[in-house]
Amino acid sequence: MKRTLLCGALALAILPLHAAHAQTVEQLAGAFGARQSVLDISLSPSGNKVVYIAPGGPSTEAVYVVDLAGDATPRAILAHRDPDSELVNCQWASDVRLVCEVDYIGEFEGILIGATRLFAMNADGTGATMLTQEAGSDAIGIQQDGGSILALDLPGEPGRILMTRERLKEVSTGTRLADSAEGLAVEEVNIMNGRRRGVEAADVANIHFVADDNGRLRLKVMQPFDGSGFRRPEQRYYGRAADSGSWRLLSETTGSERETAFVPVAVDSARNVAFGFDEVDGYIAVASMALDGSGATETILARNDVDVDQLIRIGRQRRVVGASYATEKREVAYFDPELRQLTDQLRAALPGRPLIDIAGASADEQQLLLVASSDTDPGMFFLYDKRTRALEELLPRRDPLVGRPMGEMRPVSFTASDGTAIPGYLTLPRGSDGKGIPAIVMPHGGPSSRDEWGFDWLVQFFVARGYAVLQPNFRGSSGYGSAWFGRNGFQAWRTAIGDVNDAGRWLVQEGIADPAKLAIVGWSYGGYAALQSQVLDNDLYKAVVAIAPVTDLERLRDESRRFTNYRLVDRFVGQGRHISEGSPARNAEAFTAPVLLIHGTRDQNVGVGQSRLMRERLEASGKPVKYIEYAGHDHFIDDSQTRSNMLLEIDRFLAASLGG
């Protein structure tokens, strides 16, 4: 770790480059396929300690603590070696006590079920205490939700946090002692001994709570069940005064992907308002609503070109300090003048890393944990001290890629067949003139998502292998307003996939892509788009790679019937001709390009049966297809060895399909 004193104007931080860079495809796949070196990180209340989670192996994790006031040597305090679960975060509840979360994927009656559990431990890894209150043996159902932390610092007795608790009704036959409480509740929990006190009673309709910066419950979200046992799409948002136990309805939403009602997500106790999102002239904006009972709303930040889709919050109380939106690059509008000035100075001090995010803060917010990155830099974590103006380099986000030359991501726009300008990002290999080279169109997942300017490990691997990569933000993407989102990328698949195919045609027309070496690669919805591109134009792409793709829309609907969110999925998928016409597995006879399918067997987002069905249909139609199944892996295939193997398999498939 290095320290730079920032006197007056911030000083430039110069980072060392690795002496040598991997050159073989195996080494490249190992470097780009490796999990992030820092999976999660947290700054202690005093600002003197950091805890972070790093890979402990290909699919396991280790927890490290760094004493910044001491020798600053990372010290391992815990090894998590269960391949069927993941240690996803650890945060400081105090300077001596940590609260961590483990996510699991289990199987019940042939259905993959996710679950979370929370536990506390000392900063040296000792004294572990389970914070999740496990359901009893007579409980009806499966306890999936291990609880969410609502507040870390409660006034009064130290060592208490505010967290949710999922309560399951118990079998009452033959006993009067069965617990009849059911649904999400809120409790105060002692992080030293696990003792708890009820704060808010359980209700089966409760799905979320929000506490203010003083640890008081101020917002509640309810989503009732219908007569068939599914959650209704509509949600109701309630708020209450700081000194009241009564809830007042603030707003109601329809459950659609593009809401027009105010959606509160945070509370400013000093102003007695809720911050949230509202729609203004077809674009998502940040707004506030008074919690004094008047319901008065105020638009805080709105734009007429893109959605303002993120709140910026810092500190242990998650104080709202700004909002964020993405045009060609993501921008932050700080409401706090001091932070606005500081981030401007940091960008000047770190010219190669213009994306600067506040990842944590000490209790007094005098020390800030920052991460700075760019399109060609995965990111570096820094500690900034406001009092001394010292900027200390801590840890790289991806150590195997530090100093490695990357391709620059350039915002572009191309014209769709109906004349609409489609935004996207083009990344060329370093040193390439971008003429007549192998190229890949890479549609994003979602479809309710978008690509942004910044580092992308999958893009950079392909660029390192000599491909140009174009990422189109096709119609159906989020971030560009309700008109651009339309009816979503499934119901309006012809528009979305038409834009994706026009991205490939643009690469050829501009002379960037060799038309004989043009491929399409996608993950999740991007995999669906890659496959469905063949249905619209089977002569455009010469190779198709689909990772964890949706292949049959009716099957997607049917799979969701086993879960309480069925009504939402049913509405999103919709009814009509697009179910058949927009399902690649039902149109396998249209394919001419070779297809590579990749899927993990423990994928909860898109069932592995989707890829198995696609393979069967392609084989039955006599089409060239290769299928790779990764046993035990989820939708994200978040395992270093497996990801590296996947990159090698894709590289070989593209080379064989495109002629080298």
C-alpha positions as CSV (number, residue, x, y, z in Angstrom):
1,M,0.0,0.0,0.0
2,K,1.2,3.4,-0.9
3,R,0.4,6.8,0.5
4,T,0.4,10.1,-1.3
5,L,0.1,13.4,0.5
6,L,-2.3,15.8,-1.2
7,C,-1.3,19.4,-0.4
8,G,-3.3,22.1,-2.0
9,A,-4.3,20.6,-5.4
10,L,-4.4,16.8,-5.4
11,A,-1.2,15.1,-6.5
12,L,-1.0,12.6,-9.3
13,A,-0.9,9.0,-8.2
14,I,1.4,6.9,-10.5
15,L,0.8,3.2,-10.4
16,P,3.5,0.5,-11.2
17,L,3.0,-1.7,-14.3
18,H,3.5,-5.4,-14.3
19,A,6.9,-6.2,-15.8
20,A,5.4,-8.8,-18.1
21,H,2.0,-9.6,-19.6
22,A,0.6,-12.9,-20.5
23,Q,0.6,-13.6,-24.2
24,T,-0.8,-17.1,-24.7
25,V,-4.6,-17.6,-25.0
26,E,-4.4,-19.8,-21.9
27,Q,-2.7,-17.1,-19.9
28,L,-5.2,-14.5,-21.2
29,A,-8.1,-16.7,-20.3
30,G,-6.7,-17.2,-16.8
31,A,-6.2,-13.5,-16.2
32,F,-9.5,-12.2,-17.6
33,G,-11.5,-15.2,-16.3
34,A,-10.2,-14.8,-12.7
35,R,-12.7,-13.6,-10.1
36,Q,-12.2,-10.1,-8.8
37,S,-9.3,-9.8,-6.3
38,V,-11.6,-7.8,-4.0
39,L,-15.2,-9.2,-3.9
40,D,-16.4,-6.9,-1.2
41,I,-14.8,-4.2,1.1
42,S,-15.8,-2.2,4.1
43,L,-14.2,0.6,6.2
44,S,-14.4,0.5,10.0
45,P,-16.2,3.3,12.0
46,S,-12.8,4.7,13.2
47,G,-11.4,4.6,9.6
48,N,-8.4,2.7,10.9
49,K,-9.4,-0.8,9.6
50,V,-10.5,-2.4,6.4
51,V,-12.1,-5.7,5.9
52,Y,-12.3,-7.3,2.5
53,I,-13.4,-10.6,0.9
54,A,-11.0,-12.1,-1.7
55,P,-11.2,-15.4,-3.6
56,G,-9.8,-18.2,-1.4
57,G,-9.7,-20.5,-4.4
58,P,-11.6,-20.8,-7.7
59,S,-15.0,-20.7,-6.1
60,T,-14.3,-20.1,-2.3
61,E,-13.7,-17.0,-0.3
62,A,-11.4,-15.7,2.4
63,V,-11.9,-12.7,4.7
64,Y,-8.9,-10.3,5.4
65,V,-8.6,-7.5,7.9
66,V,-6.1,-4.7,7.4
67,D,-4.9,-2.5,10.3
68,L,-4.3,0.8,8.6
69,A,-2.9,2.3,11.8
70,G,-0.4,-0.6,12.1
71,D,1.7,-2.4,9.6
72,A,-1.1,-2.6,7.0
73,T,-0.5,-6.2,6.2
74,P,-3.7,-8.1,5.2
75,R,-4.4,-10.8,7.8
76,A,-6.7,-13.7,6.9
77,I,-9.3,-14.3,9.6
78,L,-11.8,-16.6,7.9
79,A,-11.8,-19.2,5.1
80,H,-15.2,-20.0,3.5
81,R,-14.8,-23.3,1.6
82,D,-18.4,-24.4,0.8
83,P,-18.6,-24.6,-3.0
84,D,-22.5,-24.5,-2.8
85,S,-22.6,-21.1,-1.1
86,E,-20.8,-17.8,-1.4
87,L,-19.6,-15.3,1.3
88,V,-20.9,-12.1,-0.4
89,N,-20.2,-9.3,2.1
90,C,-18.7,-8.4,5.5
91,Q,-19.2,-5.0,7.1
92,W,-18.2,-3.4,10.3
93,A,-20.9,-3.3,13.0
94,S,-18.3,-1.7,15.3
95,D,-14.5,-1.4,15.3
96,V,-14.2,-4.9,16.8
97,R,-17.2,-6.7,15.4
98,L,-18.2,-7.7,11.8
99,V,-21.5,-8.8,10.3
100,C,-21.3,-11.0,7.2
101,E,-23.7,-12.6,4.8
102,V,-23.6,-16.0,3.1
103,D,-25.8,-16.9,0.1
104,Y,-26.8,-20.5,-0.6
105,I,-28.4,-22.3,-3.5
106,G,-30.2,-25.5,-2.4
107,E,-32.6,-27.9,-4.0
108,F,-36.1,-28.8,-2.7
109,E,-38.3,-31.2,-4.6
110,G,-36.3,-30.7,-7.7
111,I,-36.5,-26.9,-7.5
112,L,-33.4,-24.7,-7.0
113,I,-34.0,-22.5,-3.9
114,G,-31.8,-19.6,-2.8
115,A,-31.3,-18.6,0.8
116,T,-29.2,-16.2,2.9
117,R,-27.8,-16.3,6.4
118,L,-26.2,-13.5,8.5
119,F,-23.6,-14.0,11.2
120,A,-21.4,-11.8,13.4
121,M,-17.8,-12.4,14.4
122,N,-14.9,-10.6,16.0
123,A,-12.3,-8.8,13.9
124,D,-9.9,-11.7,14.4
125,G,-12.4,-14.3,13.3
126,T,-13.4,-15.6,16.7
127,G,-16.7,-15.4,18.6
128,A,-19.0,-16.2,15.7
129,T,-22.7,-15.7,16.5
130,M,-25.6,-16.5,14.2
131,L,-27.8,-13.5,13.6
132,T,-30.4,-15.2,11.5
133,Q,-33.1,-16.6,13.7
134,E,-33.6,-20.1,12.3
135,A,-37.1,-21.4,11.9
136,G,-38.2,-24.3,14.1
137,S,-38.6,-27.9,13.0
138,D,-42.4,-27.4,12.9
139,A,-42.2,-24.5,10.5
140,I,-44.3,-24.7,7.4
141,G,-42.2,-23.9,4.3
142,I,-38.5,-23.0,3.7
143,Q,-36.8,-20.1,5.4
144,Q,-35.0,-18.4,2.5
145,D,-34.5,-14.9,3.8
146,G,-31.9,-14.8,6.5
147,G,-32.5,-11.1,7.2
148,S,-31.4,-7.7,5.9
149,I,-29.6,-5.1,8.0
150,L,-31.6,-1.9,8.2
151,A,-29.3,0.1,10.6
152,L,-25.9,-0.5,12.1
153,D,-25.7,2.2,14.8
154,L,-28.7,2.3,17.1
155,P,-28.8,5.0,19.8
156,G,-28.4,3.8,23.4
157,E,-26.8,0.5,24.3
158,P,-23.9,-0.3,21.9
159,G,-23.7,-3.5,19.9
160,R,-27.2,-3.6,18.5
161,I,-28.4,-3.5,15.0
162,L,-31.8,-3.3,13.3
163,M,-32.6,-6.2,10.9
164,T,-35.5,-8.0,9.3
165,R,-36.6,-11.5,10.1
166,E,-38.6,-13.9,8.0
167,R,-41.1,-15.7,10.2
168,L,-42.7,-19.0,9.2
169,K,-46.0,-20.2,10.6
170,E,-45.7,-23.5,12.5
171,V,-47.8,-26.6,12.5
172,S,-50.4,-26.3,15.2
173,T,-51.9,-29.8,15.2
174,G,-51.7,-31.3,18.7
175,T,-50.1,-28.2,20.4
176,R,-51.0,-24.8,21.7
177,L,-47.4,-23.6,21.5
178,A,-47.1,-23.3,17.7
179,D,-45.9,-19.9,16.4
180,S,-48.7,-18.3,14.3
181,A,-46.6,-15.3,13.2
182,E,-45.9,-15.3,9.5
183,G,-44.1,-12.9,7.1
184,L,-41.4,-10.3,7.4
185,A,-40.8,-8.7,10.8
186,V,-38.2,-6.2,12.2
187,E,-36.1,-6.8,15.3
188,E,-33.2,-5.3,17.3
189,V,-30.4,-7.8,17.5
190,N,-27.4,-7.8,19.8
191,I,-24.4,-8.7,17.7
192,M,-22.5,-10.1,20.6
193,N,-25.0,-12.7,21.8
194,G,-27.8,-12.8,19.3
195,R,-30.4,-11.7,21.7
196,R,-33.3,-10.0,19.9
197,R,-36.3,-7.7,20.6
198,G,-39.3,-7.2,18.3
199,V,-39.7,-3.8,16.7
200,E,-42.3,-4.4,13.9
201,A,-44.7,-7.4,13.8
202,A,-44.6,-9.9,10.9
203,D,-47.1,-9.6,8.0
204,V,-47.2,-11.9,5.0
205,A,-47.5,-8.8,2.8
206,N,-44.3,-7.1,4.0
207,I,-41.4,-7.3,1.6
208,H,-39.1,-4.4,2.5
209,F,-38.4,-1.8,5.3
210,V,-36.2,1.3,5.4
211,A,-34.8,2.9,8.5
212,D,-33.6,6.5,8.7
213,D,-30.1,7.7,9.7
214,N,-31.2,7.5,13.4
215,G,-32.1,3.8,13.1
216,R,-35.9,4.4,13.2
217,L,-38.2,2.6,10.8
218,R,-39.7,5.1,8.4
219,L,-40.7,3.2,5.2
220,K,-42.5,-0.1,4.6
221,V,-43.3,-1.8,1.3
222,M,-46.2,-4.3,1.1
223,Q,-47.1,-6.7,-1.8
224,P,-50.1,-8.8,-0.9
225,F,-50.8,-12.3,-2.1
226,D,-53.7,-13.2,-4.4
227,G,-56.1,-16.1,-4.0
228,S,-53.7,-18.4,-5.9
229,G,-50.8,-17.9,-3.6
230,F,-48.8,-15.6,-5.8
231,R,-47.7,-12.1,-5.0
232,R,-49.8,-9.4,-6.7
233,P,-47.8,-7.2,-9.1
234,E,-48.9,-4.1,-7.3
235,Q,-46.9,-2.7,-4.4
236,R,-47.9,-0.2,-1.7
237,Y,-45.4,2.1,0.0
238,Y,-46.0,3.4,3.5
239,G,-44.2,6.0,5.6
240,R,-44.5,7.3,9.1
241,A,-43.3,10.2,11.2
242,A,-40.2,9.7,13.4
243,D,-42.3,9.8,16.6
244,S,-45.2,7.7,15.3
245,G,-45.9,4.0,15.1
246,S,-48.7,4.4,12.6
247,W,-48.1,3.8,8.9
248,R,-49.5,6.2,6.2
249,L,-49.9,5.2,2.5
250,L,-47.5,7.2,0.4
251,S,-47.9,5.7,-3.1
252,E,-49.0,2.6,-5.0
253,T,-47.2,1.1,-8.0
254,T,-48.5,-1.3,-10.7
255,G,-45.6,-3.7,-10.7
256,S,-44.7,-2.8,-14.3
257,E,-41.0,-2.3,-15.4
258,R,-41.6,1.4,-15.9
259,E,-43.4,2.9,-12.9
260,T,-45.1,6.3,-13.1
261,A,-45.8,6.6,-9.3
262,F,-43.3,7.8,-6.7
263,V,-41.1,5.0,-5.3
264,P,-39.4,5.9,-2.0
265,V,-36.1,4.2,-1.2
266,A,-34.4,6.3,1.5
267,V,-35.2,8.8,4.3
268,D,-33.5,12.1,5.4
269,S,-34.5,12.5,9.0
270,A,-33.3,16.1,9.3
271,R,-35.5,17.2,6.4
272,N,-38.2,14.7,7.2
273,V,-38.5,13.5,3.6
274,A,-38.3,10.3,1.7
275,F,-36.0,10.2,-1.4
276,G,-37.1,8.1,-4.3
277,F,-37.8,7.9,-8.0
278,D,-40.6,9.3,-10.0
279,E,-41.3,9.7,-13.7
280,V,-41.1,13.1,-15.3
281,D,-42.0,13.5,-19.0
282,G,-41.2,9.9,-19.7
283,Y,-37.9,9.7,-17.8
284,I,-37.1,8.5,-14.3
285,A,-36.1,11.4,-12.0
286,V,-35.0,11.7,-8.4
287,A,-37.7,13.2,-6.2
288,S,-38.6,13.7,-2.6
289,M,-41.8,13.4,-0.6
290,A,-42.6,15.0,2.7
291,L,-43.3,12.6,5.6
292,D,-45.3,15.1,7.5
293,G,-48.5,13.7,6.1
294,S,-48.9,16.3,3.4
295,G,-47.5,14.1,0.7
296,A,-45.9,17.1,-0.9
297,T,-43.4,16.0,-3.6
298,E,-40.4,17.8,-5.2
299,T,-38.4,16.9,-8.2
300,I,-34.7,16.9,-7.2
301,L,-33.0,16.0,-10.4
302,A,-34.4,15.2,-13.8
303,R,-33.2,15.0,-17.4
304,N,-34.8,14.9,-20.8
305,D,-32.4,12.4,-22.4
306,V,-31.7,9.7,-19.9
307,D,-33.1,8.3,-16.7
308,V,-31.6,9.5,-13.4
309,D,-31.5,6.0,-12.0
310,Q,-29.2,5.9,-8.9
311,L,-29.1,7.6,-5.5
312,I,-25.6,8.2,-4.2
313,R,-25.4,7.4,-0.5
314,I,-22.4,7.3,1.9
315,G,-21.5,6.5,5.5
316,R,-22.9,4.1,8.0
317,Q,-26.2,5.9,8.0
318,R,-26.4,5.7,4.2
319,R,-26.8,9.4,3.9
320,V,-28.1,10.6,0.5
321,V,-25.5,12.9,-1.1
322,G,-26.3,12.9,-4.8
323,A,-27.8,11.1,-7.8
324,S,-26.4,9.5,-10.9
325,Y,-27.2,8.9,-14.5
326,A,-25.5,7.6,-17.6
327,T,-25.3,9.4,-20.9
328,E,-22.2,8.4,-22.9
329,K,-20.5,8.0,-19.5
330,R,-21.9,7.8,-16.0
331,E,-22.1,11.1,-14.2
332,V,-22.7,12.0,-10.6
333,A,-24.6,15.1,-9.5
334,Y,-23.6,15.7,-5.9
335,F,-26.1,17.5,-3.7
336,D,-23.2,18.0,-1.1
337,P,-20.9,20.9,-2.3
338,E,-17.9,19.5,-0.4
339,L,-18.2,16.1,-2.1
340,R,-18.7,17.7,-5.5
341,Q,-15.5,19.7,-5.1
342,L,-13.6,16.7,-3.7
343,T,-14.5,14.4,-6.6
344,D,-13.5,17.0,-9.1
345,Q,-10.1,17.2,-7.4
346,L,-9.8,13.4,-7.3
347,R,-10.4,13.2,-11.1
348,A,-7.6,15.7,-11.6
349,A,-5.4,13.6,-9.4
350,L,-6.3,10.3,-11.1
351,P,-6.6,11.2,-14.8
352,G,-6.7,7.6,-16.0
353,R,-9.6,6.7,-13.7
354,P,-12.5,9.2,-14.2
355,L,-15.1,6.8,-12.6
356,I,-14.8,7.6,-8.9
357,D,-17.2,6.0,-6.5
358,I,-17.4,6.3,-2.7
359,A,-17.4,2.7,-1.4
360,G,-17.4,3.5,2.3
361,A,-16.8,6.1,5.0
362,S,-15.8,6.3,8.7
363,A,-18.4,7.2,11.2
364,D,-17.5,10.9,11.1
365,E,-17.0,10.7,7.3
366,Q,-13.5,12.2,7.6
367,Q,-12.0,9.0,6.0
368,L,-13.5,7.9,2.7
369,L,-13.0,4.5,0.9
370,L,-12.9,5.2,-2.8
371,V,-12.7,3.1,-5.9
372,A,-11.4,4.7,-9.1
373,S,-11.7,3.0,-12.5
374,S,-12.1,3.5,-16.3
375,D,-12.8,1.5,-19.4
376,T,-9.2,0.3,-19.5
377,D,-8.6,0.0,-15.7
378,P,-10.7,-2.4,-13.6
379,G,-10.2,-0.2,-10.6
380,M,-8.1,0.6,-7.6
381,F,-9.3,1.1,-4.0
382,F,-8.0,4.2,-2.2
383,L,-8.4,5.7,1.3
384,Y,-8.7,9.4,1.4
385,D,-8.3,11.4,4.7
386,K,-10.1,14.8,4.5
387,R,-8.0,16.2,7.4
388,T,-4.6,15.4,6.1
389,R,-5.6,15.4,2.4
390,A,-3.7,12.1,2.0
391,L,-4.7,9.6,-0.7
392,E,-3.6,6.1,0.1
393,E,-3.6,3.4,-2.5
394,L,-5.0,0.2,-1.0
395,L,-5.9,-2.7,-3.2
396,P,-6.5,-3.4,-7.0
397,R,-9.9,-4.7,-7.9
398,R,-8.4,-7.2,-10.3
399,D,-4.8,-7.9,-9.5
400,P,-4.0,-10.1,-12.5
401,L,-4.9,-7.2,-14.8
402,V,-3.0,-4.4,-13.1
403,G,-0.9,-2.5,-15.7
404,R,-2.2,-4.6,-18.7
405,P,-2.9,-2.6,-21.8
406,M,-6.6,-2.6,-22.7
407,G,-8.7,-1.5,-25.7
408,E,-10.4,1.9,-25.3
409,M,-14.2,1.8,-25.2
410,R,-15.6,4.5,-27.5
411,P,-19.3,5.7,-27.5
412,V,-20.8,5.4,-30.9
413,S,-24.2,5.7,-32.6
414,F,-25.5,3.8,-35.6
415,T,-28.7,4.0,-37.6
416,A,-31.3,1.3,-37.4
417,S,-33.2,0.2,-40.5
418,D,-36.1,2.5,-39.5
419,G,-33.8,5.5,-39.2
420,T,-33.6,5.5,-35.4
421,A,-30.1,6.4,-33.9
422,I,-29.0,3.6,-31.6
423,P,-26.3,4.3,-29.0
424,G,-23.6,1.8,-28.2
425,Y,-19.9,1.3,-27.3
426,L,-17.2,0.1,-29.7
427,T,-13.9,-1.3,-28.4
428,L,-11.1,-2.0,-30.8
429,P,-7.9,-4.0,-30.2
430,R,-4.9,-1.8,-29.2
431,G,-2.9,-0.7,-32.3
432,S,-5.7,-1.8,-34.7
433,D,-6.8,0.5,-37.5
434,G,-10.3,-1.0,-37.1
435,K,-10.5,-2.1,-40.7
436,G,-11.6,-5.5,-41.9
437,I,-11.0,-7.3,-38.6
438,P,-13.0,-10.1,-36.8
439,A,-15.8,-8.5,-34.8
440,I,-18.3,-9.4,-32.2
441,V,-21.7,-7.9,-31.4
442,M,-22.4,-8.3,-27.7
443,P,-26.0,-7.5,-26.6
444,H,-26.4,-7.0,-22.9
445,G,-28.6,-9.0,-20.5
446,G,-31.8,-7.9,-18.9
447,P,-33.5,-6.9,-21.1
448,S,-34.2,-4.2,-18.5
449,S,-30.6,-3.1,-18.4
450,R,-28.1,-1.2,-20.5
451,D,-24.3,-1.2,-21.2
452,E,-22.2,1.6,-19.8
453,W,-18.7,3.0,-20.4
454,G,-16.3,1.2,-18.1
455,F,-14.3,-1.9,-17.6
456,D,-15.8,-5.2,-18.9
457,W,-13.7,-8.4,-18.5
458,L,-15.5,-10.3,-21.3
459,V,-15.1,-7.4,-23.8
460,Q,-11.5,-7.0,-23.0
461,F,-10.7,-10.7,-23.4
462,F,-12.1,-10.7,-26.9
463,V,-10.3,-7.4,-27.7
464,A,-7.1,-9.0,-26.5
465,R,-7.7,-11.8,-28.9
466,G,-8.0,-9.4,-31.8
467,Y,-11.8,-8.8,-32.1
468,A,-13.6,-5.5,-32.3
469,V,-16.6,-5.6,-29.9
470,L,-19.8,-3.5,-30.4
471,Q,-22.3,-3.3,-27.4
472,P,-25.6,-1.9,-28.7
473,N,-28.1,-0.3,-26.3
474,F,-31.0,-1.5,-28.4
475,R,-34.6,-0.4,-28.0
476,G,-35.9,-2.3,-25.0
477,S,-32.9,-1.2,-22.9
478,S,-33.4,0.7,-19.7
479,G,-31.9,4.1,-19.0
480,Y,-33.2,6.0,-22.0
481,G,-36.8,6.7,-20.9
482,S,-40.1,4.9,-21.2
483,A,-40.5,5.3,-25.0
484,W,-37.1,3.7,-25.6
485,F,-37.9,0.8,-23.2
486,G,-41.2,0.2,-25.0
487,R,-42.9,-3.1,-24.3
488,N,-39.6,-4.7,-23.2
489,G,-37.2,-6.8,-25.3
490,F,-39.4,-10.0,-25.2
491,Q,-42.8,-8.6,-26.2
492,A,-41.2,-6.2,-28.7
493,W,-38.5,-8.6,-29.7
494,R,-38.5,-7.7,-33.4
495,T,-37.5,-4.1,-32.6
496,A,-34.8,-5.1,-30.1
497,I,-33.3,-7.9,-32.2
498,G,-33.6,-5.7,-35.3
499,D,-31.4,-3.1,-33.6
500,V,-29.0,-5.9,-32.6
501,N,-28.7,-7.1,-36.1
502,D,-28.4,-3.5,-37.4
503,A,-25.4,-3.2,-35.1
504,G,-23.7,-6.0,-37.0
505,R,-24.6,-4.5,-40.4
506,W,-23.1,-1.2,-39.3
507,L,-19.8,-2.9,-38.4
508,V,-19.7,-4.3,-41.9
509,Q,-20.8,-1.0,-43.6
510,E,-18.2,1.0,-41.8
511,G,-15.5,-1.5,-42.9
512,I,-14.7,-2.4,-39.3
513,A,-15.8,-6.0,-39.6
514,D,-14.8,-8.6,-42.1
515,P,-18.3,-9.9,-43.0
516,A,-17.0,-13.4,-43.1
517,K,-15.7,-13.1,-39.5
518,L,-18.7,-11.4,-37.7
519,A,-20.0,-13.2,-34.6
520,I,-22.5,-12.5,-31.9
521,V,-22.0,-13.3,-28.2
522,G,-24.5,-12.8,-25.4
523,W,-25.3,-13.8,-21.8
524,S,-28.8,-14.2,-20.3
525,Y,-31.1,-12.0,-22.4
526,G,-28.0,-11.2,-24.4
527,G,-27.8,-15.0,-25.1
528,Y,-31.5,-14.9,-26.2
529,A,-30.8,-12.0,-28.5
530,A,-27.8,-13.8,-30.0
531,L,-30.0,-16.8,-30.8
532,Q,-33.0,-14.9,-31.9
533,S,-30.8,-12.8,-34.3
534,Q,-30.7,-16.0,-36.5
535,V,-34.5,-15.9,-36.8
536,L,-34.5,-12.4,-38.3
537,D,-31.4,-12.8,-40.5
538,N,-29.5,-16.1,-40.5
539,D,-26.9,-14.9,-43.0
540,L,-25.5,-12.0,-40.9
541,Y,-23.6,-13.6,-38.1
542,K,-21.3,-16.5,-38.9
543,A,-21.1,-17.8,-35.3
544,V,-23.5,-17.6,-32.3
545,V,-22.5,-17.9,-28.7
546,A,-25.3,-17.9,-26.0
547,I,-24.4,-18.1,-22.3
548,A,-27.4,-19.0,-20.0
549,P,-29.9,-17.9,-22.6
550,V,-33.7,-17.8,-22.5
551,T,-34.8,-20.0,-25.5
552,D,-38.6,-20.5,-25.0
553,L,-40.8,-17.7,-23.6
554,E,-43.6,-20.0,-22.6
555,R,-41.2,-22.2,-20.7
556,L,-39.9,-19.1,-18.9
557,R,-43.4,-18.4,-17.8
558,D,-44.0,-22.0,-16.7
559,E,-40.8,-22.1,-14.7
560,S,-42.0,-19.1,-12.7
561,R,-45.2,-20.8,-11.6
562,R,-43.2,-22.4,-8.8
563,F,-42.4,-19.1,-7.3
564,T,-44.4,-16.3,-5.7
565,N,-43.4,-13.7,-8.4
566,Y,-45.2,-15.6,-11.1
567,R,-47.6,-12.7,-11.8
568,L,-44.7,-10.3,-12.5
569,V,-43.1,-12.8,-14.9
570,D,-46.4,-13.5,-16.6
571,R,-47.0,-9.8,-17.2
572,F,-43.5,-9.2,-18.4
573,V,-43.5,-12.1,-20.9
574,G,-47.0,-11.3,-22.1
575,Q,-49.4,-13.2,-24.4
576,G,-49.6,-13.3,-28.1
577,R,-47.8,-14.4,-31.3
578,H,-44.5,-13.2,-30.0
579,I,-44.4,-16.3,-27.7
580,S,-43.9,-18.6,-30.6
581,E,-42.2,-16.2,-33.1
582,G,-39.9,-14.8,-30.4
583,S,-38.7,-18.1,-29.0
584,P,-35.5,-19.3,-30.7
585,A,-36.1,-22.9,-29.6
586,R,-39.3,-22.9,-31.7
587,N,-37.5,-21.6,-34.7
588,A,-34.5,-23.8,-34.9
589,E,-35.0,-24.6,-38.5
590,A,-34.1,-21.0,-39.4
591,F,-30.6,-21.3,-38.1
592,T,-27.6,-21.6,-40.4
593,A,-24.7,-20.4,-38.2
594,P,-23.0,-22.8,-35.8
595,V,-24.1,-22.3,-32.2
596,L,-22.3,-22.6,-28.9
597,L,-24.5,-23.0,-25.8
598,I,-23.1,-22.6,-22.3
599,H,-25.1,-23.1,-19.1
600,G,-24.6,-23.8,-15.4
601,T,-26.8,-26.5,-13.8
602,R,-27.7,-24.4,-10.7
603,D,-28.9,-21.4,-12.6
604,Q,-31.9,-19.9,-10.7
605,N,-32.3,-17.0,-13.1
606,V,-32.7,-19.0,-16.3
607,G,-33.1,-22.7,-15.8
608,V,-30.6,-25.0,-17.5
609,G,-33.5,-26.7,-19.3
610,Q,-33.7,-23.7,-21.6
611,S,-30.3,-24.5,-23.1
612,R,-31.0,-28.2,-23.1
613,L,-34.1,-27.6,-25.1
614,M,-32.3,-25.4,-27.6
615,R,-29.7,-28.1,-28.2
616,E,-32.4,-30.7,-28.7
617,R,-34.2,-28.5,-31.2
618,L,-31.1,-27.6,-33.2
619,E,-29.9,-31.2,-33.3
620,A,-33.3,-32.4,-34.4
621,S,-33.2,-29.8,-37.2
622,G,-29.7,-30.9,-38.3
623,K,-28.1,-27.7,-37.2
624,P,-24.5,-27.4,-36.0
625,V,-24.5,-26.9,-32.2
626,K,-22.1,-27.5,-29.3
627,Y,-23.3,-27.5,-25.7
628,I,-21.2,-27.1,-22.6
629,E,-22.8,-27.6,-19.2
630,Y,-21.0,-26.5,-16.0
631,A,-22.2,-28.7,-13.1
632,G,-22.8,-26.9,-9.9
633,H,-22.6,-23.3,-11.3
634,D,-25.2,-20.6,-11.2
635,H,-26.2,-17.9,-13.7
636,F,-23.0,-16.0,-13.3
637,I,-20.5,-18.9,-13.5
638,D,-18.5,-17.0,-10.8
639,D,-15.6,-19.4,-10.6
640,S,-12.1,-18.6,-11.8
641,Q,-11.2,-22.0,-13.3
642,T,-14.6,-22.4,-15.0
643,R,-14.7,-18.9,-16.4
644,S,-11.2,-19.4,-17.8
645,N,-12.2,-22.7,-19.4
646,M,-15.3,-21.0,-20.8
647,L,-13.2,-18.2,-22.4
648,L,-11.0,-20.9,-24.0
649,E,-14.0,-22.8,-25.3
650,I,-15.5,-19.7,-26.8
651,D,-12.2,-18.7,-28.3
652,R,-11.7,-22.1,-30.0
653,F,-15.3,-22.1,-31.2
654,L,-15.0,-18.7,-32.8
655,A,-11.7,-19.5,-34.4
656,A,-13.1,-22.7,-35.9
657,S,-16.4,-21.1,-37.0
658,L,-14.8,-17.9,-38.5
659,G,-11.9,-19.6,-40.1
660,G,-9.1,-18.9,-37.7
